[in-house]
Amino acid sequence: PLSPTSASTQTIVVDPGHGGDDSGVKVSDDTVEKQLTLDIAKRTKALVESRLGLRVVLTRDEDRTISADDRALIANNSRASLFLSLHFNAALTPSISGAQVYSAAADRESQDALRQTQAAGAKVTAATCVVRSIDFVRWDMAQARHVEQSAALAGILAEAFSAAQLPMASRPIQQAPLRVLAGVDM
């Protein structure tokens, strides 16, 4: 399901974390996270478009502030099937280092509400007696139905990073209900 040749994977959104007033972590005296994430996002866009022929949308292509909701709106309006948000970790202890891949985690309440919404989605209209599915997902739990696929992708990315000999954190794969992922329906 995550193959680039799949018909359903035509657009991906790459989100360079931070931007504008939000610098993110300070990497060195003259480098901040928002600059690095933007540079990597632009490189990723060029590589994916040229090598895989997929459409890549950036949530920002310059140094500007974008809210988490606006990042999700860009992704959802692009009808993307994949959302990658780029960030750099920071730690007070130098011994803590290495790459990590986070995927969305929906809390039990969101998962239960999603199941109820989906169960109520099939409606019979009296005039036509046709069953119609309504695809409505509350903004705050859009990611809940994608948690398993997101975790699978996180595993694939962590394996690829490790194969490329990128130093990995002691716990390279994490799940968390991250704000930037909450409203993304992909």
C-alpha positions in Angstrom: 0.0 0.0 0.0 3.0 2.4 0.4 4.5 1.7 -3.0 5.3 4.8 -5.0 3.9 3.1 -8.1 0.5 2.6 -6.4 -2.3 4.6 -8.0 -3.3 6.0 -4.6 0.1 7.5 -3.9 0.2 10.5 -6.3 0.8 13.4 -4.0 2.8 13.7 -0.8 3.2 16.6 1.5 6.5 17.5 3.0 6.2 19.8 6.0 9.4 21.7 6.9 8.9 22.0 10.6 8.9 25.4 12.3 9.4 28.6 10.3 8.9 32.4 10.8 8.8 33.3 14.5 9.4 29.7 15.5 13.1 28.8 14.9 13.0 25.4 16.5 16.2 24.1 18.0 19.5 26.0 17.6 21.9 23.6 15.8 24.9 25.9 15.9 25.6 29.6 16.4 24.4 30.4 12.9 22.0 27.5 12.1 18.5 26.9 13.4 16.1 24.0 12.8 13.7 26.0 10.6 16.5 26.5 8.1 17.6 22.9 8.0 14.1 21.5 7.7 13.3 23.9 4.8 16.5 22.9 3.0 15.9 19.2 3.4 12.2 19.6 2.4 13.3 21.3 -0.9 15.9 18.6 -1.6 13.3 15.9 -0.8 10.8 17.5 -3.2 13.3 17.6 -6.0 14.4 14.0 -5.5 10.9 12.5 -5.2 9.6 14.4 -8.2 12.5 13.6 -10.4 13.1 10.0 -9.4 9.5 8.8 -8.6 7.4 11.2 -10.6 5.2 12.0 -7.7 3.7 15.4 -6.9 5.3 16.9 -3.8 3.6 19.8 -2.0 5.6 21.8 0.6 3.6 23.3 3.5 6.1 26.2 3.3 8.8 27.1 0.7 10.1 30.1 2.5 10.7 31.2 6.1 7.2 32.0 7.4 5.0 31.0 10.3 2.3 28.4 9.6 0.0 26.9 12.3 -0.4 23.2 12.7 -4.0 23.5 11.5 -2.9 25.3 8.4 -0.3 22.6 7.7 -3.0 20.0 8.0 -5.3 22.1 5.7 -2.6 22.3 3.0 -2.1 18.5 3.2 -5.9 17.7 3.2 -6.7 20.2 0.4 -3.8 18.7 -1.7 -5.6 15.3 -1.4 -2.2 13.9 -0.4 -1.9 10.3 0.6 1.3 10.8 2.6 2.4 13.6 5.1 6.0 13.9 6.3 6.8 16.5 8.9 10.6 17.2 9.3 12.1 18.1 12.6 15.4 17.8 14.5 15.6 16.5 18.0 17.5 18.3 20.8 18.7 16.9 24.0 20.5 18.4 27.0 22.7 15.3 27.3 25.2 14.8 24.4 25.0 11.0 24.9 21.4 11.1 23.7 21.5 11.2 19.9 20.3 9.6 16.7 17.4 9.8 14.4 13.8 8.9 15.4 10.7 8.4 13.3 7.4 9.4 14.9 4.0 8.3 13.7 0.6 9.4 14.9 -1.0 7.8 17.8 -4.7 8.2 18.5 -6.0 8.0 22.0 -8.7 5.4 22.8 -11.4 8.1 22.9 -10.6 9.2 19.3 -10.5 5.6 18.2 -13.9 4.9 19.8 -15.4 8.1 18.4 -14.1 7.2 14.9 -15.7 3.7 15.1 -19.1 5.3 16.1 -18.8 7.9 13.3 -18.1 5.2 10.8 -20.9 3.0 12.0 -23.3 5.9 11.7 -22.0 6.8 8.3 -24.1 4.3 6.4 -27.5 5.9 5.9 -30.5 4.8 4.0 -32.3 7.5 2.1 -36.1 7.1 2.1 -36.6 8.4 -1.5 -34.1 6.1 -3.2 -33.5 3.3 -0.7 -29.8 3.4 -1.6 -27.1 3.0 1.0 -24.8 5.9 1.0 -21.5 6.2 2.9 -20.7 9.5 4.4 -17.0 10.1 4.8 -16.9 12.6 7.6 -14.1 12.6 10.1 -13.9 15.1 13.0 -10.9 17.4 12.5 -9.3 16.5 15.9 -9.3 12.8 15.0 -8.6 12.6 11.3 -5.4 10.6 11.9 -7.1 7.9 13.9 -8.0 5.7 10.9 -4.5 5.9 9.6 -2.6 4.9 12.7 -1.7 1.4 11.6 -0.4 2.5 8.1 1.5 5.4 9.7 3.2 3.0 12.1 4.1 0.7 9.1 5.6 3.6 7.2 7.6 4.7 10.3 9.1 1.2 10.4 10.0 1.4 6.7 11.6 4.8 7.2 13.6 3.6 10.2 14.9 0.6 8.3 15.9 2.8 5.4 17.7 5.2 7.7 19.5 2.4 9.4 20.5 0.8 6.1 21.9 4.2 5.0 24.0 4.0 8.2 22.3 7.0 9.7 22.9 6.9 13.5 19.6 5.9 15.2 18.3 6.7 18.6 18.0 3.9 21.2 14.3 3.9 20.5 14.1 4.8 16.8 10.4 4.4 16.3 7.9 6.3 18.4 4.2 6.9 18.4 2.7 10.1 19.9 -0.4 12.2 19.4 1.6 15.0 17.8 -0.4 18.2 17.2 0.9 18.6 13.6 -0.5 15.1 12.7 -3.9 15.3 14.5 -5.8 16.9 11.6 -4.1 15.3 8.7 -6.4 12.8 7.0 -3.8 10.5 5.4 
